[in-house]
Amino acid sequence: MSAFSEAALEKKLSELSNSQQSVQTLSLWLIHHRKHSKTIVNVWFNELKKAQVSRKLTFLYLANDVIQNSKRKGPEFTQDFAPVIVDAFKHVYRDGEEGCKKQLGRVLSIWQERAVYENNLLDQLSQVLYGEKKTKKRSYEEIQPDDEGFASQSSPTEPPQTAELIRALQELENAASGDSVLRQRISSLPAEVQDTSLLHRITDKESGERLSRLVEEACMLLADYSGRLAAEIDDRRQLTRTLTVFLQSQKDGLAQNEQKLECVLPMRAPQGSHVSSLYRHSVNTFCFKKRKKV
């Protein structure tokens, strides 16, 4: 990978796009240069404040990717982002495009579920978005389909529409786990990329550089697949919550309709008797008048 410098980072941030591949590619580069984490975070925050409104949310996506994927290699980024992340959320929320609150809320939800930061910092981020302290969300593993407390604690004011559920289900049809072409590409990677015992095949600088390019391409491919799988997991978790809320709203609606029906049924019998009585009275009156004419 290319050498690190503030100028190089600024250039890469200026070229950052909202595509998943762009975010993950830059994230890998930053993690590779994690020994410069303090400088990286400072440059990131300064460039975030200067970025166009339409690009600010992408900077948060980049931070999210770096924070989560760098944890297994060290705490540098998690620690160095902590002092500025609340101000970054405030800045993006205040100056971001309409609808960014939902996307920021999704990032926060992931951090809460995965305990990326301490509760105190997560509460500060929650206050930025919602204006009040929100109860820490339970992890996905704690949520059961028949959990009665889940719907009451997590349900939105308006239940999801059927069209939204259909669209979410259709989007999952193109999820990473079903991408057979990409899985085939991964399984077809050269053995040299995966097996270090084959490094003895490197006999000169040219073969070494060729293997280096193969390894870098494989890393990008796997990072892309890993990122898509992580996004799919988050989407499936969100869909599970949405379906739980939708199911609960249907149950509530059914219960209300059953109560209304119970109220109406007792009234139906007297009304039926009254109608029958009126009918008999009308028939008798008609017959009486007919006999009278005769």
Secondary structure, 3 states (H helix, E strand, C coil): CCCCCHHHHHHHHHCCCCCHHHHHHHHHHHHHCHHHHHHHHHHHHHHHHHCCHHHHHHHHHHHHHHHHHHHHHCCHHHHHHHHHHHHHHHHHHHHCCCCHHHHHHHHHHHHHHCCCCCHHHHHHHHHHHHCCCCCCCCCHHHCCCCCHHHHHHHCCCCCCCHHHHHHHHHHHCCCHHHCHHHHHHHHCCCHHHHCHHHHHHCCCHHHHHHHHHHHHHHHHHHHHHHHHHHHHHHHHHHHHHHHHHHHHHHHHHHHHHHHHHHHHHHHHHHHHHHHHHHHHHHHHHHHHHHHHHC
